[in-house]
Amino acid sequence: YGKEKNQIIESKEFIKRWELMEKREFEIKQKEVELDARITEIETKEKIREKKINQMEEELKICTKVMSEMEKREEQRILRMLVLEKRLAEFESMWGRQTPESSLM
């Protein structure tokens, strides 16, 4: 009877250990699922962030191009103004301070 009792006790302990092991395996699998979901969430956020960065880089390129074009136009305006000022100075030196219309009067 002692031997059978020991076997029963050992069987009960084995079953408890087995159940505990199964419980731990289940918890580990649950944790893996949670971690996989978190990784997917992080990867999704990273892709969105990269997309936003790319979009901002494209916008920056466009802004840089527009600014460059505006600077060129401004330089052209300044050059035209200088040319006009030079012409005016030549014109004034030619006619003095009076305009051709006032000299006719």
CYANA upper distance limits for C-alpha pairs under 8 A (distance plus 0.5 A):
  1 TYR  CA      5 LYS  CA      6.62
  2 GLY  CA      6 ASN  CA      6.64
  3 LYS  CA      7 GLN  CA      6.72
  4 GLU  CA      8 ILE  CA      6.64
  5 LYS  CA      9 ILE  CA      6.67
  6 ASN  CA     10 GLU  CA      6.46
  7 GLN  CA     11 SER  CA      6.41
  8 ILE  CA     12 LYS  CA      6.60
  9 ILE  CA     13 GLU  CA      6.64
 10 GLU  CA     14 PHE  CA      6.42
 11 SER  CA     15 ILE  CA      6.55
 12 LYS  CA     16 LYS  CA      6.65
 13 GLU  CA     17 ARG  CA      6.60
 14 PHE  CA     18 TRP  CA      6.45
 15 ILE  CA     19 GLU  CA      6.51
 16 LYS  CA     20 LEU  CA      6.55
 17 ARG  CA     21 MET  CA      6.49
 18 TRP  CA     22 GLU  CA      6.61
 19 GLU  CA     23 LYS  CA      6.53
 20 LEU  CA     24 ARG  CA      6.65
 21 MET  CA     25 GLU  CA      6.63
 22 GLU  CA     26 PHE  CA      6.62
 23 LYS  CA     27 GLU  CA      6.68
 24 ARG  CA     28 ILE  CA      6.53
 25 GLU  CA     29 LYS  CA      6.62
 26 PHE  CA     30 GLN  CA      6.61
 27 GLU  CA     31 LYS  CA      6.60
 28 ILE  CA     32 GLU  CA      6.63
 29 LYS  CA     33 VAL  CA      6.74
 30 GLN  CA     34 GLU  CA      6.72
 31 LYS  CA     35 LEU  CA      6.53
 32 GLU  CA     36 ASP  CA      6.49
 33 VAL  CA     37 ALA  CA      6.64
 34 GLU  CA     38 ARG  CA      6.68
 35 LEU  CA     39 ILE  CA      6.51
 36 ASP  CA     40 THR  CA      6.62
 37 ALA  CA     41 GLU  CA      6.65
 38 ARG  CA     42 ILE  CA      6.63
 39 ILE  CA     43 GLU  CA      6.53
 40 THR  CA     44 THR  CA      6.53
 41 GLU  CA     45 LYS  CA      6.72
 42 ILE  CA     46 GLU  CA      6.55
 43 GLU  CA     47 LYS  CA      6.64
 44 THR  CA     48 ILE  CA      6.74
 45 LYS  CA     49 ARG  CA      6.55
 46 GLU  CA     50 GLU  CA      6.56
 47 LYS  CA     51 LYS  CA      6.58
 48 ILE  CA     52 LYS  CA      6.69
 49 ARG  CA     53 ILE  CA      6.63
 50 GLU  CA     54 ASN  CA      6.60
 51 LYS  CA     55 GLN  CA      6.62
 52 LYS  CA     56 MET  CA      6.55
 53 ILE  CA     57 GLU  CA      6.57
 54 ASN  CA     58 GLU  CA      6.71
 55 GLN  CA     59 GLU  CA      6.69
 56 MET  CA     60 LEU  CA      6.51
 57 GLU  CA     61 LYS  CA      6.70
 58 GLU  CA     62 ILE  CA      6.80
 59 GLU  CA     63 CYS  CA      6.58
 60 LEU  CA     64 THR  CA      6.45
 61 LYS  CA     65 LYS  CA      6.61
 62 ILE  CA     66 VAL  CA      6.60
 63 CYS  CA     67 MET  CA      6.46
 64 THR  CA     68 SER  CA      6.52
 65 LYS  CA     69 GLU  CA      6.68
 66 VAL  CA     70 MET  CA      6.60
 67 MET  CA     71 GLU  CA      6.56
 68 SER  CA     72 LYS  CA      6.72
 69 GLU  CA     73 ARG  CA      6.75
 70 MET  CA     74 GLU  CA      6.59
 71 GLU  CA     75 GLU  CA      6.61
 72 LYS  CA     76 GLN  CA      6.69
 73 ARG  CA     77 ARG  CA      6.66
 74 GLU  CA     78 ILE  CA      6.67
 75 GLU  CA     79 LEU  CA      6.63
 76 GLN  CA     80 ARG  CA      6.61
 77 ARG  CA     81 MET  CA      6.57
 78 ILE  CA     82 LEU  CA      6.64
 79 LEU  CA     83 VAL  CA      6.67
 80 ARG  CA     84 LEU  CA      6.56
 81 MET  CA     85 GLU  CA      6.45
 82 LEU  CA     86 LYS  CA      6.53
 83 VAL  CA     87 ARG  CA      6.64
 84 LEU  CA     88 LEU  CA      6.50
 85 GLU  CA     89 ALA  CA      6.53
 86 LYS  CA     90 GLU  CA      6.63
 87 ARG  CA     91 PHE  CA      6.40
 88 LEU  CA     92 GLU  CA      6.42
 89 ALA  CA     93 SER  CA      6.55
 90 GLU  CA     94 MET  CA      6.57
 91 PHE  CA     95 TRP  CA      6.65
 91 PHE  CA     96 GLY  CA      8.41
 92 GLU  CA     96 GLY  CA      5.48
 92 GLU  CA     97 ARG  CA      6.08
 92 GLU  CA     98 GLN  CA      7.92
 92 GLU  CA     99 THR  CA      8.17
 93 SER  CA     97 ARG  CA      7.92
 95 TRP  CA     99 THR  CA      7.01
 95 TRP  CA    100 PRO  CA      7.55
 98 GLN  CA    102 SER  CA      6.67
 98 GLN  CA    103 SER  CA      7.03
 99 THR  CA    103 SER  CA      6.85
100 PRO  CA    104 LEU  CA      7.03
101 GLU  CA    105 MET  CA      7.51
